[in-house]
Amino acid sequence: MLEGRLHLLFFFGMRRRSREIGRYELDCPKCGGKHFHQVIGIKRILTIFFIPLIPLLEIFRATCENCHKHHSIRLDQLPARA
């Protein structure tokens, strides 16, 4: 019944990788003050057979060191480093 048919099995999924961007003094939208934030970049990657192949999305998160809340941020919102 299954003769002559080709059967393929694929293992695909998503992986997240994060990298530290740096520490910046930013206005916190949660506590309202100007505090230092730890900024990280989170990249989502499509994997096939556990091999990362296609980067899909990269978002950036800032975590306030005062209230410990995090929020999304764009890289162009960060102050320039001297």
Secondary structure, 3 states (H helix, E strand, C coil): CCCCCCCCCCCEEEEEEEEEEEEEEEECCCCCCEEEEEEEEEEEEEEECCEEEEEEEEEEEEEECCCCCEEEECHHHCCCCC
